[in-house]
């Protein structure tokens, strides 16, 4: 009896030890399998999350995700570079898009997206001492399973594009003004010719009739007529130079007198130099040989360079223009000024189209780029030397 009872106890202990009752071994095996599957799925999710975060951060434009309440939930690495305070996690969309009002459902891209609408807007942004920058925004709704919509917002910096558009608009405006100025110059030229012609006729009458000199009432007339004739022809010279610049360059090559081109350009800019108390010094080597080139294009080059020199001077200063013949192979033209000079970083960019250090609307930023191309087209070279506070010197070498 005792032996049989001991055998029965051992069997129960073995069942408890092995967990055979209620199929516990199969249950734990299923649980272990599920744990392994969950760990594998979790690892896969972490890998995918890392990949998506890498893609998110690799986007070169700011990307921000707003939650269903319009607050920043995620942002890529570029967003805080442009909007360090406005895209802090938890920050409301109004901080960036409508800081003056609590809500702006008609114009806020985030609020539009939270209502299920795709939207595109443009806005400008300035913060602290930074210049105003321009942005295009695209907002897309994200539909979550919990029936709460979030907003995915892409922000693209289009400042350079917008400034180029404004500069092109300014260039077109200046072109239109140029055409109008040419027409006005033609209209002014005709009455000036009459003024000069009739003044010369009156002066000839004084020469032909010596008795008129004996009339005290007319003793100043001869001097006045000489002044009228001189100033009329000076005006005609300015207008003729203006008309020369207004003509489009067709790239035609012909004999070019470089000193003659400088004389035409200086005739146009003397009034600006005189008004701003800037001294123009000319050192034009006489008897320079003619060379083959596009006279109209070269007029534009040297007008750009001299105008830049004048604009670099604030107050009294000096602009010096010099031409020389070198080794019977090159003609060198040098335009130097006592202006503000340029930093090395600016010197590296001055030949690029649309680069300008002046305010928008003051300068298009095409002058030096166009000048560079014209000189290269002539087989020549153009150099610049500049020191901040000392002035700049532009050197143009043209082959004979």
Buried (B, 14 or more C-beta within 10 A) or exposed (E): EEEEEEEEEEEEEEEEEEEEEEEEEEEEEEEEEEEEEEEEEEEEEEEEEEEEEEEBEEEEBBBBBBBBEBBBBBBBEBBBEBBEEBBBEEBBBBBBBBEEEEEBEEEBBBBBBBEEEEBEBEBEBEEEEEEEBBBBBBBBBBEEEEEEBBBBBBBBBBBEEBBBEBBEEBBEEEEEEEEEBBEEBEEBBEEBEEBBEBBBEBBEEBEEEEEBEEEEEEEEBBEEBBEBBEBBBEBBBBBEBBBBBBEEBEEEEEEBBBBBBBBBBBBBBEEBBEEBEBEBEEEBEEEBEEBEBBBBBBBBBBBBBBBBBBBBBEEEBBBBBBBEBEEEEBBBBBBBBBBBBBEEEEBEEBBEBBBBBEEBEEBBBBBBBBBBBBBEEBEBBBEBBBEEEEBBBBBBBBEB
